[in-house]
């Protein structure tokens, strides 16, 4: 039987072997690795192997399975109605033709504050593909920009759960966390979403694979439509903005009146599944009305998108099952215990601890919450030369680094972005590693120049 660290190394090796040598489907590679690691772990009883794997799979499926299928429906409808093309052309007019990447960077940066990153990426991915169909180049540049902004603010800026829990654990006000988190996010977002995106784009040419049941050739035909053939900007934005607005509403009301004062109808409207169901309904209506076709025809054309969304859900949840096995095997706890005895500054210790836990078990939010619990007692016993709000940012950047195949976000970017696993490593893993270490340096500098004490 294997201890936590050998179990982690076994999992890494098996995933690489199954994907690169045997060329297994990602779902089979991840779920097989999860079962094998659980079987050999000395922390998971034999009778708990199957419940651990299936429990991890089911837990993530319950949270995002319905959402993934609805997102695929919205993406397909945005393309079929010409709404994606209308939005991209409006972006081009605002930032200038050929500068859509700045629109994707800014949109993901702002939208990921009130909304989960994966939700924002679900919405932006079809727009990036539509922009590529129009430009026929620079896919790496645009997909990096869309990923960078959202991944950063998701980890640093309330009201997403990770920063909220860390701020509360460290006894720091959410208002200050919001302001400083935004300040700490800007430079890394520009380095990752602009500099690295351009660097990668000059060195590789990515042609996105078919996803949402829509091929690049079909997108090209849609992109050739004249402005008169496209829906209005307001109609085009409705399926995207409506779920975001509904989810954001409950977040804003909660911050104003507290958890206990939120009306039931607001909680219901702010549920992400209901919000996306409303967005999907709006998208279906848009296709039917704008294209002047029967709903029966619209639903028939959605079958490839639903199939695609289901496959993506299974792959993503298999990654969640693997992450659950690593968590239960004790990998994260081993690293957390060891990091407490390294004798580093709290800034550095926060970053390294969060980074190691993130790499070990895949979830940025879990890494942030775990690290905050480790760091909190030390704040009381230490006289810091800077405001502890910087620790929130350092934990966030540490939890952002080096996402790999046990991270559900890796598979979301891979499959929703139409990328291969090797392309996803460059677009997602290396991108967020660059962002993470840039953030480390930027926060260290801010703590010296602007200590806030």
C-alpha positions as CSV (number, residue, x, y, z in Angstrom):
1,X,0.0,0.0,0.0
2,X,1.2,3.5,-0.8
3,X,1.4,6.6,1.4
4,X,0.1,10.1,0.3
5,X,3.1,11.3,-1.7
6,X,3.8,7.9,-3.6
7,X,0.0,7.9,-4.3
8,X,0.3,11.3,-5.9
9,X,3.3,10.3,-8.0
10,X,1.5,7.1,-9.1
11,X,-1.5,9.2,-10.2
12,X,0.6,11.6,-12.2
13,X,2.4,8.8,-13.9
14,X,-0.8,6.8,-14.7
15,X,-2.5,9.8,-16.2
16,X,0.4,10.6,-18.4
17,X,0.8,7.0,-19.4
18,X,-2.9,6.5,-20.2
19,X,-3.3,9.7,-22.2
20,X,0.1,9.9,-24.0
21,X,1.0,6.3,-24.6
22,X,-2.3,4.3,-24.6
23,X,-4.2,7.3,-26.0
24,X,-7.2,6.6,-23.8
25,X,-10.2,8.9,-23.8
26,X,-9.7,11.5,-20.9
27,X,-12.7,10.1,-19.0
28,X,-11.3,6.6,-19.0
29,X,-7.8,7.8,-18.1
30,X,-9.0,9.9,-15.2
31,X,-11.6,7.5,-13.7
32,X,-9.2,4.5,-14.1
33,X,-6.4,6.5,-12.3
34,X,-8.8,7.4,-9.6
35,X,-9.8,3.8,-8.9
36,X,-6.2,2.6,-9.0
37,X,-4.9,5.3,-6.7
38,X,-7.7,4.7,-4.3
39,X,-7.1,1.0,-4.3
40,X,-3.4,1.4,-3.4
41,X,-3.8,4.3,-0.9
42,X,-3.1,3.3,2.7
43,X,-5.5,6.0,3.8
44,X,-8.6,4.6,2.0
45,X,-10.1,1.4,3.3
46,X,-10.7,-1.2,0.6
47,X,-14.5,-1.1,1.1
48,X,-14.3,2.7,0.7
49,X,-12.5,2.7,-2.7
50,X,-15.7,2.6,-4.8
51,X,-17.7,5.1,-2.6
52,X,-14.8,7.5,-2.6
53,X,-14.4,7.6,-6.4
54,X,-18.1,7.6,-7.2
55,X,-18.8,10.1,-4.4
56,X,-16.2,12.5,-5.8
57,X,-17.7,12.1,-9.3
58,X,-21.3,12.5,-8.2
59,X,-20.5,15.5,-6.0
60,X,-19.0,17.4,-8.9
61,X,-21.7,16.2,-11.3
62,X,-24.4,17.5,-8.9
63,X,-22.7,20.9,-8.9
64,X,-21.9,21.4,-12.6
65,X,-23.4,18.6,-14.7
66,X,-26.7,20.4,-15.5
67,X,-24.8,23.6,-15.9
68,X,-22.4,22.2,-18.5
69,X,-25.3,20.9,-20.7
70,X,-27.2,24.2,-20.4
71,X,-24.0,26.1,-21.2
72,X,-23.5,24.0,-24.3
73,X,-27.1,24.8,-25.4
74,X,-26.4,28.5,-24.9
75,X,-23.2,28.3,-26.9
76,X,-24.8,26.5,-29.8
77,X,-27.7,28.9,-29.9
78,X,-25.4,31.9,-29.8
79,X,-23.7,30.6,-32.9
80,X,-26.8,29.5,-34.8
81,X,-28.6,32.8,-34.2
82,X,-25.6,34.9,-35.2
83,X,-25.6,36.4,-31.7
84,X,-22.0,35.4,-31.1
85,X,-21.0,37.2,-34.3
86,X,-22.9,40.3,-33.3
87,X,-21.2,40.5,-30.0
88,X,-17.8,40.0,-31.5
89,X,-18.4,42.7,-34.1
90,X,-19.5,45.1,-31.3
91,X,-16.3,44.2,-29.4
92,X,-14.3,45.0,-32.6
93,X,-16.0,48.3,-32.9
94,X,-15.3,49.2,-29.3
95,X,-11.6,48.2,-29.2
96,X,-10.8,48.3,-32.9
97,X,-10.7,45.6,-35.5
98,X,-8.3,42.8,-34.5
99,X,-8.2,43.7,-30.8
100,X,-10.9,41.3,-29.6
101,X,-8.5,39.8,-27.1
102,X,-8.7,42.9,-24.9
103,X,-12.5,42.5,-24.8
104,X,-12.2,38.9,-23.7
105,X,-9.6,39.8,-21.0
106,X,-11.7,42.7,-19.6
107,X,-15.0,40.8,-19.8
108,X,-13.6,37.7,-18.0
109,X,-11.8,39.9,-15.4
110,X,-15.0,41.7,-14.4
111,X,-17.5,38.9,-14.8
112,X,-15.5,36.4,-12.7
113,X,-15.9,38.7,-9.6
114,X,-19.5,37.8,-9.0
115,X,-19.6,34.6,-11.0
116,X,-17.5,31.4,-10.9
117,X,-14.7,31.3,-13.5
118,X,-16.1,28.1,-15.1
119,X,-19.4,29.9,-15.6
120,X,-17.8,32.8,-17.3
121,X,-15.6,30.6,-19.5
122,X,-18.7,28.6,-20.6
123,X,-20.1,31.9,-21.9
124,X,-16.9,33.3,-23.5
125,X,-15.7,30.2,-25.2
126,X,-18.2,30.3,-28.1
127,X,-17.4,34.0,-28.6
128,X,-13.7,33.3,-28.8
129,X,-14.4,30.6,-31.4
130,X,-16.6,33.0,-33.4
131,X,-13.9,35.6,-33.3
132,X,-11.4,33.0,-34.6
133,X,-13.8,32.1,-37.4
134,X,-13.8,35.7,-38.4
135,X,-10.1,36.4,-38.1
136,X,-8.9,32.8,-39.0
137,X,-5.9,33.3,-36.7
138,X,-4.8,34.2,-33.2
139,X,-6.8,31.6,-31.4
140,X,-4.1,31.1,-28.8
141,X,-4.0,34.8,-28.1
142,X,-7.8,35.1,-27.6
143,X,-8.3,32.0,-25.6
144,X,-5.4,32.9,-23.2
145,X,-6.9,36.4,-22.7
146,X,-10.4,34.9,-21.9
147,X,-8.8,32.5,-19.4
148,X,-6.4,34.8,-17.7
149,X,-8.7,37.6,-16.5
150,X,-11.3,35.3,-15.0
151,X,-8.9,32.9,-13.3
152,X,-7.2,35.8,-11.4
153,X,-10.3,37.6,-10.1
154,X,-11.9,34.3,-9.2
155,X,-9.1,33.6,-6.8
156,X,-8.5,37.2,-5.4
157,X,-11.6,39.3,-5.6
158,X,-14.8,38.8,-3.5
159,X,-17.6,37.9,-3.8
160,X,-16.4,34.6,-5.2
161,X,-16.3,32.0,-2.3
162,X,-12.5,31.5,-2.1
163,X,-11.5,35.1,-1.3
164,X,-14.6,35.5,1.0
165,X,-13.6,32.5,3.1
166,X,-10.0,33.5,3.3
167,X,-10.8,37.1,4.2
168,X,-13.2,35.9,7.0
169,X,-10.7,33.4,8.3
170,X,-8.0,36.0,8.5
171,X,-10.5,38.6,9.9
172,X,-10.1,41.1,7.1
173,X,-13.0,43.2,5.8
174,X,-14.5,42.2,2.5
175,X,-14.5,45.8,1.3
176,X,-10.7,46.1,1.7
177,X,-10.2,42.6,0.3
178,X,-12.2,43.7,-2.8
179,X,-10.2,46.9,-3.4
180,X,-6.7,45.4,-2.7
181,X,-7.6,42.2,-4.5
182,X,-8.5,44.2,-7.6
183,X,-5.3,46.2,-7.4
184,X,-3.2,43.0,-7.0
185,X,-5.0,41.4,-10.0
186,X,-4.3,44.1,-12.6
187,X,-0.6,43.6,-13.4
188,X,-0.7,39.8,-13.4
189,X,-3.8,39.9,-15.7
190,X,-1.9,42.1,-18.2
191,X,1.2,39.9,-18.0
192,X,-0.7,36.7,-18.5
193,X,-3.5,37.9,-20.8
194,X,-1.4,40.2,-23.0
195,X,2.3,39.5,-22.8
196,X,2.2,35.7,-22.4
197,X,-0.8,35.4,-24.7
198,X,1.1,37.2,-27.5
199,X,4.3,35.2,-26.7
200,X,2.5,31.9,-27.1
201,X,0.5,33.1,-30.1
202,X,3.7,33.9,-32.0
203,X,5.1,30.4,-31.4
204,X,2.1,28.1,-32.0
205,X,-0.9,28.1,-34.3
206,X,-4.0,26.5,-32.6
207,X,-6.9,25.4,-34.7
208,X,-9.8,24.7,-32.4
209,X,-11.5,21.3,-32.5
210,X,-15.2,20.9,-33.0
211,X,-17.2,21.5,-29.9
212,X,-20.8,22.3,-29.0
213,X,-21.6,20.3,-32.1
214,X,-20.3,23.2,-34.2
215,X,-17.3,22.9,-36.5
216,X,-14.9,25.8,-37.5
217,X,-16.3,25.6,-41.0
218,X,-19.9,26.2,-39.7
219,X,-18.6,29.2,-37.6
220,X,-16.9,30.6,-40.7
221,X,-20.3,30.6,-42.6
222,X,-21.9,32.4,-39.7
223,X,-19.1,34.9,-39.5
224,X,-19.7,35.9,-43.2
225,X,-23.3,37.1,-42.4
226,X,-23.9,40.8,-43.0
227,X,-24.9,43.1,-40.1
228,X,-28.5,43.2,-41.4
229,X,-28.7,39.4,-41.0
230,X,-27.7,39.5,-37.3
231,X,-29.8,40.0,-34.2
232,X,-29.5,43.3,-32.3
233,X,-26.8,43.6,-29.7
234,X,-29.4,43.7,-26.9
235,X,-31.0,40.5,-28.1
236,X,-27.6,38.9,-28.7
237,X,-26.4,39.7,-25.1
238,X,-29.6,38.6,-23.4
239,X,-28.7,34.8,-23.1
240,X,-25.2,35.8,-21.7
241,X,-26.1,38.7,-19.4
242,X,-29.4,37.3,-18.0
243,X,-27.8,34.4,-16.1
244,X,-24.9,36.5,-15.0
245,X,-27.3,39.2,-13.7
246,X,-29.5,36.7,-11.9
247,X,-26.5,35.0,-10.2
248,X,-25.0,38.4,-9.3
249,X,-28.3,39.7,-7.8
250,X,-28.2,37.2,-4.9
251,X,-24.5,37.9,-4.3
252,X,-25.2,41.7,-4.0
253,X,-28.3,41.3,-1.8
254,X,-26.4,38.9,0.5
255,X,-23.6,41.4,0.9
256,X,-26.1,44.2,1.8
257,X,-28.6,42.4,4.1
258,X,-26.6,39.2,5.2
259,X,-27.4,35.6,4.6
260,X,-30.5,35.5,6.8
261,X,-32.2,38.5,5.1
262,X,-32.2,37.3,1.5
263,X,-35.7,36.8,0.2
264,X,-36.6,33.3,-1.0
265,X,-37.4,34.4,-4.6
266,X,-34.0,36.1,-4.8
267,X,-32.2,33.0,-3.7
268,X,-34.2,31.0,-6.2
269,X,-33.4,33.4,-9.1
270,X,-29.7,33.4,-8.1
271,X,-29.3,29.6,-8.2
272,X,-26.8,29.0,-11.0
273,X,-28.8,26.2,-12.5
274,X,-32.0,28.2,-12.6
275,X,-30.2,31.2,-14.0
276,X,-28.6,29.2,-16.8
277,X,-31.9,27.4,-17.5
278,X,-33.5,30.9,-18.0
279,X,-30.5,31.8,-20.2
280,X,-30.8,28.7,-22.3
281,X,-34.5,29.3,-22.7
282,X,-33.8,32.9,-23.9
283,X,-31.2,31.5,-26.3
284,X,-33.6,29.0,-27.8
285,X,-36.3,31.7,-28.2
286,X,-33.7,33.9,-29.9
287,X,-32.9,31.3,-32.5
288,X,-36.5,30.5,-33.2
289,X,-37.6,34.1,-33.5
290,X,-34.5,35.5,-35.4
291,X,-34.1,32.5,-37.8
292,X,-37.9,32.1,-38.1
293,X,-38.0,28.4,-37.5
294,X,-40.1,26.1,-35.4
295,X,-39.0,25.2,-31.9
296,X,-39.0,21.5,-33.0
297,X,-36.3,22.3,-35.5
298,X,-34.3,24.3,-32.9
299,X,-34.4,21.4,-30.5
300,X,-33.4,18.9,-33.1
301,X,-30.3,21.1,-34.0
302,X,-29.4,21.2,-30.3
303,X,-28.8,17.4,-30.1
304,X,-25.0,17.6,-31.0
305,X,-24.6,20.4,-28.4
306,X,-26.3,18.3,-25.7
307,X,-24.2,15.3,-26.5
308,X,-21.0,17.4,-26.4
309,X,-22.0,19.0,-23.1
310,X,-22.6,15.6,-21.6
311,X,-19.2,14.3,-22.6
312,X,-17.5,17.4,-21.2
313,X,-19.4,16.9,-17.9
314,X,-18.2,13.3,-17.6
315,X,-14.6,14.2,-18.3
316,X,-14.7,17.1,-15.8
317,X,-16.3,15.0,-13.1
318,X,-13.8,12.2,-13.6
319,X,-11.2,14.8,-12.8
320,X,-13.2,15.7,-9.7
321,X,-13.2,12.0,-8.7
322,X,-9.4,11.9,-9.0
323,X,-9.0,15.0,-6.9
324,X,-11.3,13.5,-4.2
325,X,-9.0,10.4,-4.1
326,X,-5.9,12.6,-3.6
327,X,-7.6,14.5,-0.9
328,X,-8.7,11.4,1.0
329,X,-5.3,9.9,0.6
330,X,-3.9,12.7,2.7
331,X,-1.7,14.4,0.2
332,X,-2.9,17.9,1.0
333,X,-2.5,17.4,4.8
334,X,1.0,16.1,4.5
335,X,2.1,19.1,2.6
336,X,0.2,21.5,4.9
337,X,1.8,20.0,8.0
338,X,5.3,20.2,6.5
339,X,5.0,23.8,5.4
340,X,4.3,25.0,8.9
341,X,7.9,24.1,9.9
342,X,9.8,25.7,7.1
343,X,10.5,29.0,8.9
344,X,9.6,31.4,6.1
345,X,7.9,34.8,6.0
346,X,4.1,34.6,6.0
347,X,3.9,36.0,2.5
348,X,6.2,33.3,1.1
349,X,4.7,30.6,3.3
350,X,1.2,31.4,2.3
351,X,2.1,31.2,-1.4
352,X,4.1,28.0,-1.2
353,X,1.5,26.2,1.0
354,X,-1.4,27.1,-1.2
355,X,0.6,26.2,-4.3
356,X,1.6,22.8,-3.1
357,X,-2.0,21.9,-1.9
358,X,-3.4,23.2,-5.2
359,X,-1.0,21.0,-7.3
360,X,-1.7,18.0,-5.0
361,X,-5.5,18.0,-5.1
362,X,-6.6,20.2,-7.9
363,X,-9.1,22.7,-6.4
364,X,-8.0,26.3,-6.0
365,X,-10.8,27.0,-3.5
366,X,-9.9,24.0,-1.3
367,X,-6.2,25.1,-1.4
368,X,-7.2,28.6,-0.4
369,X,-9.4,27.5,2.5
370,X,-6.9,25.0,3.8
371,X,-4.0,27.5,3.6
372,X,-6.0,30.2,5.4
373,X,-6.6,27.9,8.3
374,X,-2.9,27.2,8.5
375,X,-1.9,30.9,8.3
376,X,-4.5,32.5,10.6
377,X,-3.0,31.5,14.0
378,X,0.4,32.9,12.9
379,X,-1.1,36.3,12.1
380,X,-2.1,36.8,15.8
381,X,1.4,35.8,17.0
382,X,3.3,37.9,14.4
383,X,3.8,41.6,14.1
384,X,3.5,42.1,10.3
385,X,5.2,45.1,8.5
386,X,2.3,45.1,6.1
387,X,-1.5,44.8,6.2
388,X,-2.6,41.1,6.4
389,X,-4.9,41.8,3.4
390,X,-1.9,41.0,1.2
391,X,-1.9,37.5,2.6
392,X,-5.3,37.0,1.0
393,X,-3.8,37.8,-2.4
394,X,-0.7,35.7,-1.8
395,X,-2.9,32.7,-0.9
396,X,-5.0,33.3,-4.0
397,X,-2.0,33.4,-6.4
398,X,-0.5,30.4,-4.7
399,X,-3.8,28.5,-5.3
400,X,-3.8,29.6,-8.9
401,X,-0.5,28.1,-10.0
402,X,0.2,25.0,-12.1
403,X,-3.3,23.6,-12.7
404,X,-3.0,20.2,-14.3
405,X,-5.1,17.2,-15.0
406,X,-6.6,16.8,-11.6
407,X,-8.1,20.3,-11.9
408,X,-11.6,20.4,-13.3
409,X,-10.8,23.8,-14.8
410,X,-8.1,22.1,-17.0
411,X,-10.7,19.9,-18.6
412,X,-13.3,22.7,-18.9
413,X,-10.8,24.9,-20.8
414,X,-9.6,21.9,-22.8
415,X,-13.0,20.6,-23.9
416,X,-15.0,23.9,-24.1
417,X,-12.1,25.6,-25.8
418,X,-11.7,22.8,-28.4
419,X,-8.1,22.2,-27.4
420,X,-5.9,19.0,-27.2
421,X,-4.4,18.1,-23.8
422,X,-0.9,19.4,-25.0
423,X,-2.4,22.7,-26.1
424,X,-4.3,23.1,-22.8
425,X,-1.0,22.7,-20.9
426,X,0.3,25.8,-22.8
427,X,-2.9,27.8,-22.8
428,X,-3.9,27.0,-19.2
429,X,-1.2,25.4,-17.0
430,X,1.7,27.5,-18.1
431,X,-0.4,30.7,-18.4
432,X,-1.6,30.4,-14.8
433,X,1.9,29.6,-13.6
434,X,3.1,32.8,-15.2
435,X,0.2,34.7,-13.7
436,X,0.8,33.1,-10.3
437,X,4.5,34.0,-10.0
438,X,3.9,37.5,-11.4
439,X,1.3,37.9,-8.7
440,X,3.8,36.8,-6.1
441,X,6.3,39.4,-7.2
442,X,3.7,42.1,-7.5
443,X,2.2,41.6,-4.1
444,X,5.7,41.4,-2.5
445,X,6.4,44.8,-4.1
446,X,3.1,46.3,-3.0
447,X,3.7,45.1,0.6
448,X,7.0,47.1,0.6
449,X,5.8,50.2,-1.3
450,X,2.2,50.4,0.0
451,X,2.2,48.5,3.3
452,X,-1.2,50.0,4.4
453,X,-0.1,50.1,8.1
